[in-house]
Amino acid sequence: MIRILIACLALMCWGQAGLALDLTLQEILQQNKKLVEKPSRKTIGPVIEEIAASNLSQVQGFLEAWGNKQVWQRRSDGLFFFGTAVAKRQYELTDPDSGESVGEFTKKDLKQLKPNSGVRALIATALVQFQLSDLDPVKRAEALQAMERAPTAKHLAPLRLSIENELDADLKARKSRLERLLTISFDPDTATRVAAIQSFEGDLGVDVRATLNPLVVTSVNITSGDLPTDENIARVIKPGSEDLSVPAAYDLLVASKLAPPATSAEDIRAALVAHIDGGQVAKISVAQLSDPEIRRQAYDRLAEQSLVPAFIDEEDIAKKLLGYTVYETFAETSVAVTDAAQAALSKIDLNVGMNQTLDLTLDAISLASIYFLAAIGLAITFGVMGVINMAHGEFIMMGAYTGYVVQQVIPNHTVSILVALPLAFAVTFAAGVVMERLVIRYLYNRPLETLLATFGISIALQQLAKNIFGTQARPLTAPGWLDGAWVMNDVVSISFIRIAIFILALIFLGMFLFIMKRTRLGLETRTVTQNPRMAASMGINPDRVNMLTFGLGSGIAGVAGVAIGLFAKVTSEMGNDYIVQSFMTVVVGGVGNIWGALAGATMIGFLQKGIEWGYPSNTLAAQTYMIIFIIIFIQFKPRGIIALKGRAAGD
């Protein structure tokens, strides 16, 4: 009989358990009706977990509808349904279990469930485990992204289950990477966590550092006995060392209520003020309290009367600390895990440093190419003609505005840039020829007058641009294929526009070398540069060569303006941002020499980026140090890196 009774009880229990497992979605909702009707982030969590754990096929669709405010409750019986608007204030209800329509109802017969942002966040977290295996790759990607933003221990198991059957190679790689990151944070097995950490050694991903850094976070503690054996101790710190001052160590004692607070000057003053009696404090006249030693004496008398706490000075603090040990502990309790994390972070830091150097180098090369484009025209005019053209920056500005005007006529950005480059060259070439014919030709060998004249032209051109285009910056939009950047990893990247400018600089370098080495104009220019009198005696017209050379330099400045305008603001004063660097590039590299201009641009580009790296928040300091360095450099190399023999060199 007893055996039969036990068997019956077991069957009853099994039957009840089976009923609990076989609950429909509607039954689960009805059991938690009050919580579902008025959900809050603090109370609805267990309900959502119960729904998710039911393993019903309808769970994903219901949670998505709930989060999107598409679940309605029928007022007559309190049942929950999916609701779809079919007319104004008219909704068709669908049973969440069978998916069948139960009819149409007016809005007054229904109550819409409107979960707040906190509840929707919990719903989204629960949905992840279903969406990771959804047939739609977009939903799988969204679920993975949500998990990456807010990972939890509950995500680890469903994520692992979804990896094997993932067909998309990119999603599978992302899932595998996230699984290893979650393993580091949440897996209970130490060996598994250590293996996951070691798999990321040298990885540059920000997500890896964000996962590993919390493992090596430490807190400072103090104890009067031996070091605890149940904590992961990072190191012992000696009070008074660079890592921990004596007052900071004593503050730990005070915070742990192991010692009274140290007595400050403000504490003494407040205590004396509070115990003034008849113009005296502890039988000492208030007039005498201006002396620090007398103030201390008065405070000690108050302490002897137990009116104030005993004075704690530096000697008392040092004696008190002798009986205690200060140490740091890791937040992570496993020694093996913290050791592996520190080793991985050390290799990652080394790799990050190397890649930051590469990133800085790419930035410097990019900046050098910009300076080279801006200065190449100046190098030609200054080297061949000895003209200090202060209006060179305005030719850059003219080129940029030419690109802007072309884009107003040709809306296709790719075509407009292809048209703007030669047109900017033509416009600024013509402007340079006009300027040389009307002004410069009368001022040869008169550097001061040339400087003043071109400076005046510079101001006039700026004002003319303001009158035509206004004072606000004008957009010069790059083609869509130049948007974005070439991202090598989480540390190294460079924008496609800067890459294009670098390529453009190389093209102009090649074109200039071709003109100088393979054309008649180049031959005549080099001849006039080396010896203008001999060139004239050989039938070369130096006046014509000067005109064409000045026009060529001005035209190249216009092309540089189009390139610079793609990433910099196009204003009437944009030339001022590059004229100083252009002159520095020419002077440092060596006037009149294209290789000197290239060397000068490279040197200044690397120097500026290096100084900016050392002073990231102080641009003025970086500019100042760069100018000082160049002044010192010129003292030792007055002719520049690559000296030119000829008229430009002063021979």
VEXKE-678701 format. One line per 2 residues: number of its first residue (from 1); their letters; for each residue x, y, z of C-alpha. Coordinates in nm, 3 decimals. Layout:
BEGIN
NUM) a) X,Y,Z; ...
END
This chain:
BEGIN
1) mi) 0.000,0.000,0.000; 0.277,0.241,0.090
3) ri) 0.451,0.178,-0.243; 0.125,0.236,-0.431
5) li) 0.067,0.560,-0.241; 0.419,0.684,-0.320
7) ac) 0.371,0.600,-0.686; 0.042,0.788,-0.696
9) la) 0.200,1.091,-0.533; 0.486,1.081,-0.783
11) lm) 0.243,1.065,-1.074; 0.050,1.361,-0.932
13) cw) 0.366,1.565,-0.892; 0.481,1.475,-1.243
15) gq) 0.143,1.565,-1.380; 0.149,1.905,-1.207
17) ag) 0.499,1.968,-1.334; 0.391,1.873,-1.682
19) la) 0.098,2.109,-1.659; 0.331,2.389,-1.550
21) ld) 0.557,2.320,-1.844; 0.263,2.301,-2.087
23) lt) 0.114,2.639,-1.998; 0.009,2.846,-2.295
25) lq) 0.132,3.201,-2.344; -0.211,3.335,-2.247
27) ei) -0.209,3.130,-1.924; 0.135,3.266,-1.829
29) lq) 0.011,3.619,-1.891; -0.303,3.563,-1.687
31) qn) -0.103,3.425,-1.395; 0.099,3.751,-1.395
33) kk) -0.191,3.970,-1.503; -0.140,4.258,-1.259
35) lv) 0.232,4.283,-1.333; 0.171,4.279,-1.709
37) ek) -0.099,4.544,-1.686; 0.121,4.783,-1.489
39) ps) 0.481,4.677,-1.558; 0.791,4.840,-1.413
41) rk) 1.157,4.766,-1.459; 1.183,4.638,-1.100
43) ti) 0.888,4.397,-1.111; 0.844,4.272,-1.467
45) gp) 1.181,4.095,-1.501; 1.067,3.756,-1.361
47) vi) 0.759,3.760,-1.587; 0.966,3.821,-1.898
49) ee) 1.207,3.547,-1.793; 0.919,3.304,-1.741
51) ia) 0.780,3.384,-2.086; 1.122,3.341,-2.246
53) as) 1.185,3.012,-2.060; 0.856,2.860,-2.177
55) nl) 1.018,2.762,-2.510; 0.692,2.833,-2.692
57) sq) 0.723,2.909,-3.061; 0.512,3.222,-3.016
59) vq) 0.743,3.382,-2.758; 0.961,3.580,-3.001
61) gf) 0.665,3.729,-3.185; 0.490,3.820,-2.861
63) le) 0.792,3.988,-2.707; 0.855,4.185,-3.025
65) aw) 0.490,4.296,-3.035; 0.496,4.385,-2.665
67) gn) 0.809,4.594,-2.709; 0.652,4.770,-3.011
69) kq) 0.330,4.847,-2.815; 0.120,4.617,-3.033
71) vw) -0.029,4.411,-2.748; -0.384,4.495,-2.629
73) qr) -0.595,4.374,-2.339; -0.966,4.311,-2.383
75) rs) -1.147,4.489,-2.100; -1.438,4.241,-2.086
77) dg) -1.232,3.938,-1.980; -0.876,4.071,-1.930
79) lf) -0.724,3.854,-2.204; -0.425,3.972,-2.405
81) ff) -0.408,3.984,-2.787; -0.210,4.122,-3.076
83) gt) -0.387,4.428,-3.214; -0.388,4.564,-3.569
85) av) -0.567,4.882,-3.670; -0.824,4.820,-3.942
87) ak) -1.008,5.150,-3.924; -1.020,5.464,-3.714
89) rq) -1.041,5.349,-3.350; -1.113,4.994,-3.472
91) ye) -0.870,4.705,-3.412; -0.857,4.342,-3.514
93) lt) -0.738,4.113,-3.232; -0.530,3.800,-3.285
95) dp) -0.484,3.523,-3.031; -0.113,3.507,-2.928
97) ds) -0.116,3.126,-2.904; -0.313,3.014,-3.210
99) ge) -0.252,3.318,-3.428; -0.621,3.320,-3.522
101) sv) -0.836,3.632,-3.538; -1.091,3.673,-3.260
103) ge) -1.277,3.961,-3.421; -1.273,4.339,-3.442
105) ft) -1.319,4.568,-3.142; -1.339,4.940,-3.083
107) kk) -1.067,5.116,-2.891; -1.297,5.177,-2.591
109) dl) -1.326,4.800,-2.547; -0.947,4.762,-2.531
111) kq) -0.650,4.872,-2.327; -0.313,4.911,-2.498
113) lk) 0.000,4.790,-2.317; 0.257,5.069,-2.329
115) pn) 0.580,4.950,-2.167; 0.823,5.228,-2.074
117) sg) 1.183,5.243,-2.189; 1.307,5.039,-1.893
119) vr) 1.062,4.755,-1.959; 1.140,4.766,-2.332
121) al) 1.507,4.727,-2.250; 1.431,4.410,-2.050
123) ia) 1.218,4.279,-2.337; 1.500,4.350,-2.583
125) ta) 1.745,4.160,-2.362; 1.513,3.859,-2.349
127) lv) 1.461,3.872,-2.726; 1.829,3.836,-2.800
129) qf) 1.837,3.460,-2.743; 1.562,3.412,-3.003
131) ql) 1.685,3.666,-3.255; 2.035,3.517,-3.258
133) sd) 1.894,3.221,-3.452; 1.631,3.409,-3.650
135) ld) 1.601,3.323,-4.020; 1.643,3.693,-4.105
137) pv) 2.016,3.785,-4.101; 1.923,4.147,-4.032
139) kr) 1.753,4.046,-3.708; 2.048,3.828,-3.614
141) ae) 2.282,4.123,-3.672; 2.058,4.353,-3.464
143) al) 2.047,4.100,-3.180; 2.424,4.067,-3.189
145) qa) 2.464,4.443,-3.185; 2.231,4.473,-2.887
147) me) 2.431,4.207,-2.706; 2.758,4.387,-2.785
149) ra) 2.620,4.709,-2.636; 2.494,4.553,-2.312
151) pt) 2.637,4.203,-2.257; 2.514,3.992,-1.964
153) ak) 2.583,3.644,-1.831; 2.245,3.527,-1.962
155) hl) 2.360,3.589,-2.319; 2.649,3.343,-2.309
157) ap) 2.456,3.015,-2.338; 2.224,3.114,-2.629
159) lr) 2.515,3.279,-2.808; 2.719,2.959,-2.794
161) ls) 2.426,2.756,-2.923; 2.376,2.989,-3.220
163) ie) 2.737,2.986,-3.346; 2.746,2.635,-3.494
165) ne) 2.443,2.685,-3.719; 2.533,3.039,-3.829
167) ld) 2.563,3.046,-4.210; 2.678,3.407,-4.254
169) ad) 3.059,3.413,-4.231; 3.079,3.771,-4.100
171) lk) 2.811,3.714,-3.836; 2.974,3.389,-3.733
173) ar) 3.306,3.565,-3.683; 3.137,3.837,-3.476
175) ks) 2.951,3.578,-3.270; 3.271,3.383,-3.203
177) rl) 3.454,3.697,-3.098; 3.170,3.808,-2.869
179) er) 3.147,3.457,-2.723; 3.513,3.476,-2.620
181) ll) 3.459,3.821,-2.469; 3.158,3.699,-2.271
183) ti) 3.356,3.394,-2.165; 3.620,3.622,-2.013
185) sf) 3.359,3.811,-1.813; 3.101,3.549,-1.720
187) dp) 3.222,3.190,-1.762; 3.255,3.013,-1.423
189) dt) 3.552,2.800,-1.533; 3.887,2.969,-1.472
191) at) 4.080,2.769,-1.731; 3.826,2.856,-2.000
193) rv) 3.849,3.225,-1.912; 4.229,3.218,-1.922
195) aa) 4.225,3.049,-2.264; 3.984,3.313,-2.393
197) iq) 4.208,3.591,-2.261; 4.518,3.442,-2.422
199) sf) 4.338,3.424,-2.757; 4.322,3.806,-2.758
201) eg) 4.691,3.876,-2.690; 4.799,4.164,-2.911
203) dl) 4.442,4.233,-3.032; 4.380,4.603,-3.097
205) gv) 4.004,4.596,-3.054; 3.856,4.848,-2.815
207) dv) 3.607,4.583,-2.705; 3.894,4.362,-2.586
209) ra) 4.047,4.636,-2.373; 3.702,4.723,-2.238
211) tl) 3.664,4.359,-2.129; 4.013,4.311,-1.986
213) np) 4.055,4.641,-1.803; 3.786,4.571,-1.538
215) lv) 3.971,4.250,-1.450; 4.281,4.442,-1.340
217) vt) 4.104,4.726,-1.159; 4.238,4.751,-0.805
219) sv) 4.123,4.900,-0.479; 4.339,5.011,-0.186
221) ni) 4.284,4.846,0.151; 4.451,4.855,0.491
223) ts) 4.487,4.589,0.758; 4.646,4.562,1.101
225) gd) 4.733,4.193,1.073; 4.865,3.959,0.807
227) lp) 4.754,3.999,0.450; 4.425,3.818,0.386
229) td) 4.454,3.487,0.204; 4.108,3.496,0.049
231) en) 4.173,3.806,-0.164; 4.359,3.849,-0.493
233) ia) 4.634,4.085,-0.377; 4.802,4.296,-0.642
235) rv) 5.080,4.449,-0.431; 5.176,4.598,-0.097
237) ik) 5.215,4.976,-0.088; 5.443,5.162,0.148
239) pg) 5.296,5.489,0.284; 5.510,5.783,0.179
241) se) 5.604,5.629,-0.156; 5.522,5.779,-0.496
243) dl) 5.208,5.568,-0.515; 5.064,5.659,-0.175
245) sv) 5.132,5.963,0.043; 5.125,5.942,0.422
247) pa) 4.810,6.159,0.453; 4.633,5.943,0.194
249) ay) 4.727,5.629,0.387; 4.597,5.780,0.709
251) dl) 4.273,5.871,0.530; 4.228,5.498,0.473
253) lv) 4.246,5.444,0.848; 3.995,5.719,0.906
255) as) 3.760,5.582,0.639; 3.782,5.238,0.802
257) kl) 3.709,5.398,1.143; 4.042,5.274,1.273
259) ap) 4.170,5.620,1.366; 4.032,5.967,1.436
261) pa) 4.063,6.232,1.161; 4.382,6.437,1.148
263) ts) 4.352,6.786,1.290; 4.367,7.061,1.030
265) ae) 4.422,7.434,1.073; 4.053,7.485,0.991
267) di) 3.957,7.241,1.267; 4.165,7.439,1.519
269) ra) 4.013,7.768,1.410; 3.657,7.636,1.431
271) al) 3.721,7.483,1.775; 3.869,7.806,1.913
273) va) 3.583,8.016,1.775; 3.330,7.780,1.932
275) hi) 3.491,7.811,2.280; 3.542,8.187,2.307
277) dg) 3.437,8.292,2.654; 3.472,8.651,2.770
279) gq) 3.730,8.734,2.506; 3.937,8.431,2.601
281) va) 3.982,8.071,2.489; 4.109,7.836,2.762
283) ki) 4.230,8.143,2.958; 4.423,8.276,2.658
285) sv) 4.330,8.616,2.518; 4.178,8.616,2.169
287) aq) 4.426,8.887,2.071; 4.710,8.638,2.121
289) ls) 4.560,8.373,1.895; 4.717,8.523,1.584
291) dp) 5.033,8.331,1.680; 5.016,7.970,1.548
293) ei) 5.198,7.829,1.851; 4.958,8.001,2.095
295) rr) 4.661,7.874,1.892; 4.797,7.523,1.925
297) qa) 4.847,7.574,2.298; 4.487,7.692,2.338
299) yd) 4.360,7.392,2.143; 4.563,7.151,2.360
301) rl) 4.409,7.302,2.673; 4.062,7.246,2.530
303) ae) 4.160,6.887,2.448; 4.280,6.831,2.808
305) qs) 3.934,6.936,2.921; 3.780,6.687,2.669
307) lv) 3.609,6.977,2.493; 3.766,6.893,2.157
309) pa) 3.933,6.582,2.010; 4.302,6.534,2.083
311) fi) 4.534,6.699,1.830; 4.663,6.457,1.567
313) de) 4.985,6.576,1.405; 5.221,6.425,1.148
315) ed) 5.417,6.238,1.416; 5.099,6.079,1.553
317) ia) 4.996,5.979,1.200; 5.334,5.815,1.131
319) kk) 5.320,5.619,1.457; 4.965,5.506,1.390
321) ll) 5.051,5.379,1.042; 5.336,5.162,1.174
323) gy) 5.090,4.901,1.290; 4.910,4.868,0.956
325) tv) 4.979,4.733,0.609; 4.842,4.900,0.297
327) ye) 4.777,4.678,-0.005; 4.592,4.672,-0.335
329) tf) 4.348,4.399,-0.433; 4.205,4.310,-0.771
331) ae) 3.830,4.319,-0.818; 3.872,3.984,-0.996
333) ts) 3.920,3.707,-0.741; 4.108,3.461,-0.963
335) va) 4.486,3.505,-0.966; 4.521,3.308,-1.289
337) vt) 4.269,3.534,-1.463; 4.434,3.860,-1.351
339) da) 4.780,3.730,-1.445; 4.656,3.637,-1.791
341) aq) 4.475,3.971,-1.826; 4.785,4.169,-1.728
343) aa) 5.002,3.973,-1.972; 4.750,4.023,-2.253
345) ls) 4.712,4.395,-2.179; 5.089,4.435,-2.177
347) ki) 5.115,4.290,-2.528; 4.813,4.488,-2.640
349) dl) 4.966,4.813,-2.508; 5.286,4.741,-2.702
351) nv) 5.088,4.671,-3.017; 4.874,4.982,-2.963
353) gm) 5.187,5.193,-2.922; 5.334,5.063,-3.248
355) nq) 5.009,5.125,-3.434; 4.974,5.472,-3.282
357) tl) 5.319,5.545,-3.422; 5.203,5.422,-3.762
359) dl) 4.887,5.633,-3.735; 5.092,5.940,-3.643
361) tl) 5.324,5.869,-3.936; 5.031,5.851,-4.179
363) da) 4.893,6.177,-4.040; 5.235,6.339,-4.082
365) is) 5.264,6.215,-4.442; 4.914,6.342,-4.512
367) la) 4.995,6.685,-4.366; 5.325,6.693,-4.556
369) si) 5.143,6.626,-4.884; 4.908,6.917,-4.811
371) yf) 5.198,7.151,-4.734; 5.382,7.028,-5.043
373) la) 5.083,7.106,-5.267; 5.047,7.448,-5.106
375) ai) 5.419,7.529,-5.132; 5.522,7.382,-5.466
377) gl) 5.407,7.689,-5.659; 5.582,7.918,-5.413
379) ai) 5.899,7.713,-5.447; 5.893,7.769,-5.821
381) tf) 5.834,8.145,-5.813; 6.063,8.209,-5.519
383) gv) 6.340,7.990,-5.655; 6.335,8.104,-6.015
385) mg) 6.239,8.465,-5.969; 6.339,8.553,-5.613
387) vi) 5.993,8.700,-5.558; 5.845,8.695,-5.207
389) nm) 5.482,8.649,-5.304; 5.264,8.720,-5.001
391) ah) 4.955,8.672,-5.219; 5.033,8.304,-5.274
393) ge) 4.771,8.206,-5.015; 4.510,8.399,-5.210
395) fi) 4.580,8.191,-5.520; 4.498,7.887,-5.306
397) mm) 4.178,8.064,-5.202; 4.093,8.144,-5.565
399) ga) 4.131,7.780,-5.659; 3.900,7.671,-5.376
401) yt) 3.633,7.922,-5.477; 3.666,7.807,-5.839
403) gy) 3.581,7.456,-5.722; 3.282,7.593,-5.531
405) vv) 3.149,7.780,-5.835; 3.188,7.472,-6.055
407) qq) 2.986,7.267,-5.806; 2.704,7.520,-5.827
409) vi) 2.689,7.462,-6.202; 2.764,7.087,-6.207
411) pn) 2.583,6.911,-5.921; 2.761,6.579,-5.980
413) ht) 3.047,6.602,-5.732; 3.278,6.363,-5.915
415) vs) 3.239,6.542,-6.248; 3.260,6.883,-6.083
417) il) 3.592,6.803,-5.917; 3.736,6.668,-6.244
419) va) 3.631,6.993,-6.413; 3.738,7.215,-6.122
421) lp) 4.099,7.095,-6.110; 4.205,7.207,-6.461
423) la) 3.976,7.511,-6.446; 4.132,7.624,-6.116
425) fa) 4.475,7.586,-6.273; 4.367,7.796,-6.572
427) vt) 4.207,8.069,-6.359; 4.498,8.107,-6.117
429) fa) 4.754,8.070,-6.401; 4.590,8.365,-6.575
431) ag) 4.572,8.561,-6.250; 4.940,8.491,-6.185
433) vv) 5.039,8.605,-6.535; 4.835,8.925,-6.495
435) me) 4.991,8.993,-6.156; 5.341,8.934,-6.292
437) rl) 5.287,9.156,-6.595; 5.128,9.444,-6.401
439) vi) 5.327,9.442,-6.076; 5.601,9.186,-6.027
441) ry) 5.802,9.257,-6.345; 5.876,9.609,-6.219
443) ly) 6.001,9.494,-5.880; 6.266,9.231,-5.960
445) nr) 6.567,9.243,-5.727; 6.371,9.467,-5.488
447) pl) 6.250,9.216,-5.222; 6.109,9.468,-4.974
449) et) 5.898,9.647,-5.234; 5.783,9.309,-5.372
451) ll) 5.681,9.190,-5.026; 5.481,9.507,-4.959
453) at) 5.317,9.506,-5.301; 5.212,9.141,-5.288
455) fg) 5.089,9.187,-4.931; 4.866,9.468,-5.053
457) is) 4.742,9.249,-5.339; 4.670,8.979,-5.083
459) ia) 4.445,9.211,-4.882; 4.272,9.333,-5.197
461) lq) 4.201,8.978,-5.318; 4.060,8.884,-4.977
463) ql) 3.826,9.182,-4.981; 3.721,9.104,-5.338
465) ak) 3.634,8.747,-5.234; 3.430,8.880,-4.940
467) ni) 3.238,9.111,-5.170; 3.159,8.829,-5.413
469) fg) 3.104,8.528,-5.185; 3.039,8.686,-4.845
471) tq) 3.212,8.615,-4.517; 3.055,8.278,-4.440
473) ar) 3.234,7.955,-4.529; 3.123,7.795,-4.854
475) pl) 3.098,7.417,-4.895; 3.322,7.232,-5.137
477) ta) 3.183,6.880,-5.120; 3.397,6.578,-5.197
479) pg) 3.256,6.298,-5.415; 3.077,6.020,-5.233
481) wl) 3.356,5.772,-5.304; 3.589,5.990,-5.097
483) dg) 3.364,5.973,-4.791; 3.481,5.775,-4.493
485) aw) 3.826,5.646,-4.417; 4.056,5.354,-4.472
487) vm) 4.039,5.177,-4.136; 4.323,4.933,-4.082
489) nd) 4.224,4.856,-3.723; 4.079,5.027,-3.417
491) vv) 4.390,5.248,-3.390; 4.504,5.325,-3.745
493) si) 4.283,5.502,-3.998; 4.318,5.773,-4.259
495) sf) 4.045,5.951,-4.454; 4.008,5.884,-4.823
497) ir) 4.028,6.258,-4.894; 4.376,6.275,-4.743
499) ia) 4.480,5.969,-4.943; 4.353,6.142,-5.257
501) if) 4.551,6.457,-5.172; 4.863,6.246,-5.119
503) il) 4.816,6.085,-5.462; 4.752,6.429,-5.615
505) al) 5.077,6.556,-5.463; 5.265,6.263,-5.619
507) if) 5.102,6.336,-5.956; 5.210,6.699,-5.941
509) lg) 5.559,6.597,-5.837; 5.579,6.374,-6.143
511) mf) 5.431,6.643,-6.370; 5.672,6.906,-6.242
513) lf) 5.972,6.678,-6.290; 5.852,6.601,-6.643
515) im) 5.812,6.971,-6.725; 6.154,7.058,-6.584
517) kr) 6.339,6.764,-6.739; 6.156,6.697,-7.066
519) tr) 6.012,7.027,-7.196; 6.159,7.342,-7.346
521) lg) 6.000,7.555,-7.076; 6.170,7.343,-6.813
523) le) 6.506,7.370,-6.985; 6.473,7.747,-7.015
525) tr) 6.358,7.777,-6.656; 6.658,7.582,-6.527
527) tv) 6.887,7.789,-6.744; 6.748,8.119,-6.617
529) tq) 6.765,7.987,-6.261; 7.136,7.906,-6.288
531) np) 7.253,8.208,-6.489; 7.000,8.458,-6.629
533) rm) 7.261,8.666,-6.816; 7.407,8.366,-6.993
535) aa) 7.053,8.246,-7.074; 6.972,8.583,-7.233
537) sm) 7.291,8.571,-7.439; 7.182,8.227,-7.569
539) gi) 6.856,8.370,-7.706; 6.630,8.286,-7.413
541) np) 6.391,8.557,-7.304; 6.418,8.568,-6.921
543) dr) 6.120,8.803,-6.904; 5.897,8.550,-7.080
545) vn) 6.031,8.264,-6.867; 5.960,8.461,-6.551
547) ml) 5.604,8.527,-6.663; 5.530,8.165,-6.749
549) tf) 5.703,8.037,-6.438; 5.506,8.270,-6.214
551) gl) 5.187,8.162,-6.388; 5.281,7.795,-6.346
553) gs) 5.341,7.840,-5.973; 5.014,8.029,-5.934
555) gi) 4.823,7.763,-6.128; 4.956,7.484,-5.907
557) ag) 4.846,7.688,-5.604; 4.494,7.698,-5.750
559) va) 4.484,7.319,-5.785; 4.608,7.292,-5.428
561) gv) 4.318,7.517,-5.326; 4.063,7.274,-5.474
563) ai) 4.223,6.982,-5.290; 4.250,7.169,-4.961
565) gl) 3.893,7.298,-4.991; 3.760,6.939,-4.987
567) fa) 3.836,6.908,-4.615; 3.900,7.266,-4.497
569) kv) 3.661,7.560,-4.482; 3.649,7.774,-4.797
571) ts) 3.660,8.137,-4.692; 3.823,8.455,-4.812
573) em) 4.089,8.414,-4.543; 4.174,8.046,-4.595
575) gn) 4.503,8.139,-4.761; 4.630,8.282,-4.432
577) dy) 4.625,7.931,-4.285; 4.879,7.807,-4.540
579) iv) 5.099,8.100,-4.642; 5.323,8.076,-4.333
581) qs) 5.365,7.699,-4.367; 5.433,7.740,-4.739
583) fm) 5.716,7.986,-4.677; 5.856,7.768,-4.400
585) tv) 5.844,7.468,-4.634; 6.033,7.652,-4.906
587) vv) 6.294,7.805,-4.675; 6.359,7.485,-4.480
589) gg) 6.370,7.266,-4.790; 6.576,7.498,-5.008
591) vg) 6.435,7.763,-5.237; 6.383,7.686,-5.604
593) ni) 6.425,7.311,-5.568; 6.131,7.074,-5.600
595) wg) 6.308,6.806,-5.396; 6.384,7.069,-5.136
597) al) 6.016,7.160,-5.118; 5.931,6.792,-5.075
599) ag) 6.193,6.751,-4.804; 6.080,7.068,-4.628
601) at) 5.713,6.968,-4.638; 5.800,6.625,-4.501
603) mi) 6.012,6.769,-4.224; 5.752,7.028,-4.121
605) gf) 5.466,6.777,-4.144; 5.641,6.527,-3.917
607) lq) 5.762,6.801,-3.684; 5.417,6.954,-3.644
609) kg) 5.248,6.619,-3.582; 5.518,6.519,-3.337
611) ie) 5.480,6.842,-3.139; 5.100,6.818,-3.148
613) wg) 5.128,6.464,-3.011; 5.333,6.599,-2.721
615) yp) 5.096,6.895,-2.668; 4.756,6.765,-2.783
617) sn) 4.552,7.031,-2.605; 4.770,7.333,-2.683
619) tl) 4.785,7.410,-3.055; 4.949,7.750,-2.997
621) aa) 5.235,7.590,-2.804; 5.286,7.338,-3.084
623) qt) 5.304,7.616,-3.346; 5.543,7.817,-3.128
625) ym) 5.782,7.525,-3.072; 5.777,7.444,-3.443
627) ii) 5.872,7.800,-3.540; 6.148,7.807,-3.277
629) fi) 6.287,7.480,-3.411; 6.285,7.610,-3.768
631) ii) 6.462,7.932,-3.664; 6.734,7.726,-3.497
633) fi) 6.751,7.495,-3.800; 6.801,7.787,-4.038
635) qf) 7.092,7.910,-3.826; 7.279,7.590,-3.911
637) kp) 7.135,7.534,-4.261; 7.061,7.882,-4.401
639) rg) 7.019,7.744,-4.754; 6.781,7.471,-4.646
641) ii) 6.800,7.095,-4.662; 6.880,7.085,-5.034
643) al) 7.068,7.402,-5.131; 7.021,7.538,-5.483
645) kg) 7.304,7.695,-5.675; 7.193,7.989,-5.882
647) ra) 7.011,8.317,-5.851; 6.771,8.193,-5.584
649) ag) 7.062,8.088,-5.368; 7.219,8.427,-5.389
651) d) 7.508,8.323,-5.612
END
